[in-house]
Amino acid sequence: MHNPETWRELLGQIIKEPLEKQRLATALKVNTVTLSRWVSGDAKPRQHNLHMLIKSIPTHREQFMTLVAKEFPGFVSMEQGDSQPEQEISSIFYSRVLRANSNLPPVLHFWSLCDIILRQAVEQFDPNRIGVAVIVAQCMPPSHGQPVRSLRELVGRGTPPWNRELQAKATFLGAESLAGYAVATGRPQHEQNLTIKQSLRPFQQTQWEQSAAVYPIMHKERTAGTLIISSTQTDYFSPARLKLGQDFADLLVLAFKPEEFYDLECIKPEIMPSEDVQRSYLAQFQQRVTAVMIRASRQQQPISSIEAEQLVWQEMEEELLQLAYSALQEAK
């Protein structure tokens, strides 16, 4: 192998071996054709692609970084600085959150406080924009006589390849997820490499996610939900980052009402279908909310949009739980 003059030439040498080409494509979640287009110069990778590529070829790391820096000035300093995030939340930010907690009107309290905290979390976890998603999932209010059976993703913030705002996803999480396990045990959980099964803890890897950490949002041994932090990088959660995540989870306690916290013995997550299966149900949400409000109005028992939304979320939770249960029965 002769000495390459560009990172594209080096990548071309590496992917001459078909198995290695497929391995890299899988690790980066791109097509093998995309790798070939990077080599030929017909396509330009994003910054997070380059960071993931470096993680995937450790034996060529130094050489690759040197060559990439010729085309992308400043890339090496970004890569080297990636391991040095701000490891503590500043006193100035704590003061900002406490002030907002005291002054926000009730109708804006949850969403505005979450927005402030999650934006700061993204800034500290991913200053170089290599790919992080930070999401708050809340315990679903239980139906009468039932325990808490799932969580629902409510609000999130991210950096590419994730969208900046993530609340539109609104996925239900249950016993199949790391979030469900964390909220049931009342203990933080993390996985450093979601591409391989390293433990007995449940998890479902989502698109772009290579590692994840989940923290129960707890107050006096009662839980309201979880903070989920996902990264495009494996082995991303150093001890410093794990502690930082706990600090942000502690701050998020302020966003929830006292009645939204549940005793651990009242939390018994059940299995939920995959995100792909849920998507068709979630797409019907607004239509179903409108139908509920029209029906209530015709019965001369009008309800607010918030009340209608809660009814629909509970209906969807029940339908999805039944769907998952039926699938398990059929598989036996």
Kinemage of the C-alpha trace (Angstrom):
@kinemage 1
@onewidth
@group {chain A} dominant
@subgroup {mainchain}
@vectorlist {calphas} color= white
{ca met a 1} P 0.000 0.000 0.000
{ca his a 2} L 1.630 3.261 -1.128
{ca asn a 3} L 1.529 6.398 1.024
{ca pro a 4} L -1.775 8.213 0.304
{ca glu a 5} L -1.801 11.981 -0.226
{ca thr a 6} L -5.459 12.593 0.694
{ca trp a 7} L -7.932 11.123 3.157
{ca arg a 8} L -10.073 10.043 0.200
{ca glu a 9} L -7.172 8.060 -1.211
{ca leu a 10} L -6.548 6.463 2.195
{ca leu a 11} L -10.219 5.544 2.504
{ca gly a 12} L -10.101 4.073 -0.993
{ca gln a 13} L -7.247 1.803 0.019
{ca ile a 14} L -9.087 0.693 3.157
{ca ile a 15} L -12.348 -0.206 1.414
{ca lys a 16} L -10.735 -2.218 -1.376
{ca glu a 17} L -11.481 -5.191 0.850
{ca pro a 18} L -15.250 -5.819 0.386
{ca leu a 19} L -15.800 -7.008 3.954
{ca glu a 20} L -14.089 -3.935 5.373
{ca lys a 21} L -16.141 -1.702 3.074
{ca gln a 22} L -19.353 -3.288 4.305
{ca arg a 23} L -18.204 -3.059 7.932
{ca leu a 24} L -17.558 0.666 7.634
{ca ala a 25} L -20.829 1.283 5.807
{ca thr a 26} L -22.695 -0.489 8.594
{ca ala a 27} L -20.817 1.370 11.340
{ca leu a 28} L -21.496 4.749 9.711
{ca lys a 29} L -25.069 3.821 8.688
{ca val a 30} L -24.463 4.774 5.052
{ca asn a 31} L -24.547 2.841 1.784
{ca thr a 32} L -21.374 1.320 0.385
{ca val a 33} L -22.020 3.517 -2.664
{ca thr a 34} L -21.720 6.569 -0.415
{ca leu a 35} L -18.257 5.455 0.684
{ca ser a 36} L -17.236 5.107 -2.968
{ca arg a 37} L -18.583 8.601 -3.722
{ca trp a 38} L -16.523 10.044 -0.873
{ca val a 39} L -13.438 8.384 -2.318
{ca ser a 40} L -14.119 9.696 -5.830
{ca gly a 41} L -14.916 13.196 -4.585
{ca asp a 42} L -18.487 13.104 -5.882
{ca ala a 43} L -19.844 13.575 -2.351
{ca lys a 44} L -18.718 15.417 0.769
{ca pro a 45} L -19.251 13.785 4.179
{ca arg a 46} L -20.662 15.687 7.120
{ca gln a 47} L -18.529 16.383 10.166
{ca his a 48} L -20.260 13.668 12.205
{ca asn a 49} L -19.540 11.151 9.405
{ca leu a 50} L -15.843 11.934 9.596
{ca his a 51} L -15.803 11.608 13.382
{ca met a 52} L -17.564 8.248 13.167
{ca leu a 53} L -15.148 7.125 10.456
{ca ile a 54} L -12.173 7.934 12.679
{ca lys a 55} L -13.725 5.900 15.498
{ca ser a 56} L -14.174 2.986 13.103
{ca ile a 57} L -10.576 2.835 11.800
{ca pro a 58} L -8.404 3.167 14.944
{ca thr a 59} L -5.294 1.713 13.277
{ca his a 60} L -5.335 4.576 10.748
{ca arg a 61} L -6.493 7.274 13.157
{ca glu a 62} L -3.469 9.589 13.212
{ca gln a 63} L -2.825 9.347 9.472
{ca phe a 64} L -6.491 9.916 8.671
{ca met a 65} L -6.734 12.961 10.946
{ca thr a 66} L -3.665 14.514 9.352
{ca leu a 67} L -5.053 14.049 5.846
{ca val a 68} L -8.565 15.221 6.740
{ca ala a 69} L -7.123 18.421 8.218
{ca lys a 70} L -5.820 19.359 4.749
{ca glu a 71} L -9.374 19.545 3.403
{ca phe a 72} L -11.165 20.553 6.623
{ca pro a 73} L -8.991 23.023 8.600
{ca gly a 74} L -9.649 22.867 12.318
{ca phe a 75} L -10.950 19.313 12.224
{ca val a 76} L -8.052 17.893 14.256
{ca ser a 77} L -8.490 20.393 17.075
{ca met a 78} L -12.234 19.610 17.151
{ca glu a 79} L -11.546 15.871 17.358
{ca gln a 80} L -8.963 16.323 20.090
{ca gly a 81} L -11.193 18.705 22.000
{ca asp a 82} L -14.118 16.302 21.860
{ca ser a 83} L -12.917 14.432 24.921
{ca gln a 84} L -12.896 17.611 27.016
{ca pro a 85} L -16.512 18.714 27.494
{ca glu a 86} L -17.542 21.159 30.174
{ca gln a 87} L -17.767 18.739 33.067
{ca glu a 88} L -19.910 20.820 35.416
{ca ile a 89} L -23.006 22.969 35.172
{ca ser a 90} L -22.056 26.553 35.929
{ca ser a 91} L -23.497 28.478 38.865
{ca ile a 92} L -24.728 31.079 36.366
{ca phe a 93} L -26.852 28.470 34.603
{ca tyr a 94} L -28.228 27.134 37.892
{ca ser a 95} L -29.306 30.676 38.729
{ca arg a 96} L -30.965 31.044 35.340
{ca val a 97} L -32.964 27.836 35.827
{ca leu a 98} L -34.043 28.757 39.363
{ca arg a 99} L -35.149 32.190 38.183
{ca ala a 100} L -37.156 30.676 35.327
{ca asn a 101} L -38.697 28.139 37.691
{ca ser a 102} L -39.936 30.969 39.916
{ca asn a 103} L -41.179 33.307 37.180
{ca leu a 104} L -42.629 31.152 34.388
{ca pro a 105} L -46.445 31.035 34.213
{ca pro a 106} L -47.958 27.552 34.744
{ca val a 107} L -48.974 27.122 31.092
{ca leu a 108} L -45.362 27.607 29.961
{ca his a 109} L -43.548 26.124 32.932
{ca phe a 110} L -42.832 22.552 31.757
{ca trp a 111} L -42.005 23.252 28.109
{ca ser a 112} L -39.948 26.380 28.715
{ca leu a 113} L -37.942 24.879 31.571
{ca cys a 114} L -37.231 21.712 29.575
{ca asp a 115} L -36.171 23.824 26.603
{ca ile a 116} L -33.716 25.837 28.693
{ca ile a 117} L -32.201 22.752 30.333
{ca leu a 118} L -32.005 20.560 27.220
{ca arg a 119} L -30.390 23.263 25.108
{ca gln a 120} L -27.686 23.657 27.721
{ca ala a 121} L -27.244 19.876 27.924
{ca val a 122} L -26.739 19.658 24.158
{ca glu a 123} L -24.171 22.471 24.271
{ca gln a 124} L -22.148 20.767 26.988
{ca phe a 125} L -22.434 17.209 25.718
{ca asp a 126} L -21.735 18.035 22.083
{ca pro a 127} L -19.781 21.296 21.657
{ca asn a 128} L -18.275 20.022 18.385
{ca arg a 129} L -21.585 18.892 16.849
{ca ile a 130} L -20.637 15.250 16.254
{ca gly a 131} L -24.157 14.035 17.043
{ca val a 132} L -26.084 13.950 20.334
{ca ala a 133} L -29.794 13.716 21.157
{ca val a 134} L -31.178 14.645 24.574
{ca ile a 135} L -34.793 13.644 25.290
{ca val a 136} L -37.209 13.813 28.225
{ca ala a 137} L -39.668 10.905 28.480
{ca gln a 138} L -42.515 11.143 30.984
{ca cys a 139} L -44.325 8.356 32.793
{ca met a 140} L -47.726 7.863 31.189
{ca pro a 141} L -50.476 8.628 33.721
{ca pro a 142} L -51.912 5.218 34.620
{ca ser a 143} L -55.461 4.216 33.846
{ca his a 144} L -57.682 3.496 36.855
{ca gly a 145} L -56.354 0.552 38.816
{ca gln a 146} L -53.280 0.159 36.584
{ca pro a 147} L -49.598 0.852 37.302
{ca val a 148} L -47.465 3.065 35.083
{ca arg a 149} L -46.973 0.842 32.036
{ca ser a 150} L -44.936 3.041 29.679
{ca leu a 151} L -43.208 6.347 29.120
{ca arg a 152} L -43.740 8.778 26.289
{ca glu a 153} L -41.042 10.944 24.737
{ca leu a 154} L -42.224 14.524 25.182
{ca val a 155} L -39.469 16.946 24.284
{ca gly a 156} L -35.949 16.679 22.898
{ca arg a 157} L -33.083 18.614 21.391
{ca gly a 158} L -30.289 17.364 19.185
{ca thr a 159} L -27.410 18.014 16.840
{ca pro a 160} L -27.021 16.506 13.332
{ca pro a 161} L -27.798 13.870 12.243
{ca trp a 162} L -30.740 14.351 14.639
{ca asn a 163} L -33.084 17.282 14.223
{ca arg a 164} L -32.655 20.307 16.428
{ca glu a 165} L -36.111 19.713 17.947
{ca leu a 166} L -37.278 16.138 18.568
{ca gln a 167} L -40.655 16.311 20.297
{ca ala a 168} L -42.535 15.395 17.115
{ca lys a 169} L -41.395 11.767 17.510
{ca ala a 170} L -43.402 11.218 20.738
{ca thr a 171} L -42.557 7.493 20.838
{ca phe a 172} L -43.819 5.235 23.641
{ca leu a 173} L -41.117 3.376 25.581
{ca gly a 174} L -41.692 0.270 27.674
{ca ala a 175} L -39.990 -2.755 29.176
{ca glu a 176} L -38.072 -3.353 25.947
{ca ser a 177} L -36.138 -0.093 26.367
{ca leu a 178} L -33.247 1.101 28.499
{ca ala a 179} L -35.508 3.972 29.634
{ca gly a 180} L -38.143 1.518 30.849
{ca tyr a 181} L -35.514 -0.420 32.771
{ca ala a 182} L -34.083 2.745 34.342
{ca val a 183} L -37.454 4.082 35.468
{ca ala a 184} L -38.500 0.697 36.896
{ca thr a 185} L -35.284 0.252 38.896
{ca gly a 186} L -34.880 3.904 39.857
{ca arg a 187} L -31.215 3.760 38.822
{ca pro a 188} L -29.266 5.336 35.929
{ca gln a 189} L -28.327 2.992 33.098
{ca his a 190} L -25.915 3.290 30.191
{ca glu a 191} L -24.654 1.267 27.240
{ca gln a 192} L -21.363 2.151 25.587
{ca asn a 193} L -21.929 0.174 22.381
{ca leu a 194} L -25.483 -0.458 21.222
{ca thr a 195} L -24.345 -2.375 18.152
{ca ile a 196} L -23.516 -5.413 20.279
{ca lys a 197} L -25.296 -7.027 23.220
{ca gln a 198} L -23.039 -6.401 26.219
{ca ser a 199} L -25.404 -6.966 29.123
{ca leu a 200} L -28.743 -8.408 30.167
{ca arg a 201} L -30.315 -4.950 30.260
{ca pro a 202} L -32.958 -4.336 27.590
{ca phe a 203} L -32.430 -1.717 24.906
{ca gln a 204} L -33.613 -0.879 21.410
{ca gln a 205} L -31.093 0.900 19.231
{ca thr a 206} L -32.555 3.797 17.253
{ca gln a 207} L -31.245 5.344 14.046
{ca trp a 208} L -27.736 6.861 14.405
{ca glu a 209} L -27.515 5.811 18.077
{ca gln a 210} L -24.245 4.115 19.042
{ca ser a 211} L -24.240 4.655 22.821
{ca ala a 212} L -26.765 5.923 25.356
{ca ala a 213} L -27.230 6.924 28.987
{ca val a 214} L -30.592 7.120 30.767
{ca tyr a 215} L -31.366 8.774 34.108
{ca pro a 216} L -34.580 8.517 36.151
{ca ile a 217} L -35.938 11.962 37.019
{ca met a 218} L -36.485 11.395 40.739
{ca his a 219} L -37.646 13.360 43.752
{ca lys a 220} L -37.775 11.765 47.200
{ca glu a 221} L -37.615 8.237 45.740
{ca arg a 222} L -40.486 8.942 43.348
{ca thr a 223} L -40.072 9.075 39.571
{ca ala a 224} L -41.634 11.279 36.886
{ca gly a 225} L -39.770 9.959 33.856
{ca thr a 226} L -36.299 9.767 32.374
{ca leu a 227} L -33.625 11.848 30.711
{ca ile a 228} L -32.255 9.998 27.669
{ca ile a 229} L -28.928 10.998 26.124
{ca ser a 230} L -27.868 9.314 22.871
{ca ser a 231} L -24.627 9.690 20.911
{ca thr a 232} L -23.445 8.782 17.428
{ca gln a 233} L -20.184 7.619 19.039
{ca thr a 234} L -19.445 4.374 20.853
{ca asp a 235} L -17.851 4.629 24.309
{ca tyr a 236} L -19.005 8.247 24.552
{ca phe a 237} L -20.056 8.243 28.192
{ca ser a 238} L -16.938 8.828 30.236
{ca pro a 239} L -17.291 9.107 34.037
{ca ala a 240} L -17.355 12.910 33.649
{ca arg a 241} L -20.166 12.764 31.098
{ca leu a 242} L -22.132 10.282 33.189
{ca lys a 243} L -21.979 12.631 36.176
{ca leu a 244} L -22.945 15.590 33.994
{ca gly a 245} L -26.002 13.702 32.777
{ca gln a 246} L -27.077 13.057 36.369
{ca asp a 247} L -26.752 16.764 37.153
{ca phe a 248} L -29.076 17.652 34.275
{ca ala a 249} L -31.567 14.959 35.346
{ca asp a 250} L -31.593 16.483 38.841
{ca leu a 251} L -32.369 19.902 37.352
{ca leu a 252} L -35.277 18.507 35.336
{ca val a 253} L -37.085 17.616 38.569
{ca leu a 254} L -38.120 21.285 38.658
{ca ala a 255} L -40.084 20.917 35.411
{ca phe a 256} L -42.605 18.409 36.807
{ca lys a 257} L -45.590 18.821 39.116
{ca pro a 258} L -45.627 16.850 42.425
{ca glu a 259} L -48.524 14.675 41.211
{ca glu a 260} L -46.509 13.596 38.159
{ca phe a 261} L -44.084 11.582 40.316
{ca tyr a 262} L -44.844 7.920 41.093
{ca asp a 263} L -43.594 5.452 43.685
{ca leu a 264} L -41.329 2.793 42.220
{ca glu a 265} L -43.746 0.022 43.181
{ca cys a 266} L -46.367 1.721 40.976
{ca ile a 267} L -44.126 1.557 37.895
{ca lys a 268} L -44.297 -1.713 35.956
{ca pro a 269} L -43.351 -1.108 32.290
{ca glu a 270} L -44.760 -3.484 29.704
{ca ile a 271} L -43.401 -4.208 26.241
{ca met a 272} L -44.137 -1.669 23.522
{ca pro a 273} L -43.911 -2.250 19.743
{ca ser a 274} L -40.938 -0.916 17.799
{ca glu a 275} L -40.742 2.715 16.715
{ca asp a 276} L -41.497 1.698 13.126
{ca val a 277} L -44.724 -0.026 14.172
{ca gln a 278} L -45.757 2.922 16.336
{ca arg a 279} L -45.261 5.449 13.555
{ca ser a 280} L -48.546 4.691 11.780
{ca tyr a 281} L -50.469 5.112 15.038
{ca leu a 282} L -48.739 8.355 15.974
{ca ala a 283} L -49.488 9.808 12.539
{ca gln a 284} L -53.204 9.629 13.396
{ca phe a 285} L -52.860 11.605 16.622
{ca gln a 286} L -54.225 15.016 15.590
{ca gln a 287} L -57.040 13.461 13.601
{ca arg a 288} L -58.075 11.402 16.614
{ca val a 289} L -57.907 14.405 18.955
{ca thr a 290} L -60.236 16.350 16.666
{ca ala a 291} L -62.652 13.418 16.526
{ca val a 292} L -62.738 13.168 20.336
{ca met a 293} L -63.491 16.882 20.698
{ca ile a 294} L -66.249 16.766 18.062
{ca arg a 295} L -67.832 13.736 19.724
{ca ala a 296} L -67.730 15.386 23.154
{ca ser a 297} L -69.270 18.554 21.729
{ca arg a 298} L -72.118 16.618 20.115
{ca gln a 299} L -72.790 14.962 23.450
{ca gln a 300} L -72.916 18.449 24.977
{ca gln a 301} L -69.928 17.607 27.159
{ca pro a 302} L -67.210 19.754 25.555
{ca ile a 303} L -63.630 19.173 26.664
{ca ser a 304} L -60.413 21.138 26.172
{ca ser a 305} L -57.781 20.191 23.639
{ca ile a 306} L -55.446 19.198 26.484
{ca glu a 307} L -58.060 16.822 27.901
{ca ala a 308} L -58.727 15.381 24.439
{ca glu a 309} L -55.010 14.842 23.844
{ca gln a 310} L -54.631 12.983 27.127
{ca leu a 311} L -57.556 10.707 26.272
{ca val a 312} L -56.055 9.902 22.874
{ca trp a 313} L -52.602 9.219 24.341
{ca gln a 314} L -54.130 6.759 26.799
{ca glu a 315} L -56.120 5.078 24.012
{ca met a 316} L -52.985 4.761 21.898
{ca glu a 317} L -50.981 3.385 24.803
{ca glu a 318} L -53.592 0.664 25.372
{ca glu a 319} L -53.767 -0.206 21.668
{ca leu a 320} L -49.995 -0.440 21.339
{ca leu a 321} L -49.658 -2.554 24.476
{ca gln a 322} L -52.278 -4.942 23.117
{ca leu a 323} L -50.521 -5.025 19.764
{ca ala a 324} L -47.208 -5.943 21.389
{ca tyr a 325} L -48.890 -8.582 23.551
{ca ser a 326} L -50.587 -10.170 20.518
{ca ala a 327} L -47.283 -10.255 18.644
{ca leu a 328} L -45.623 -12.038 21.575
{ca gln a 329} L -48.424 -14.598 21.754
{ca glu a 330} L -48.164 -15.309 18.039
{ca ala a 331} L -44.413 -15.761 18.340
{ca lys a 332} L -44.781 -18.492 20.977
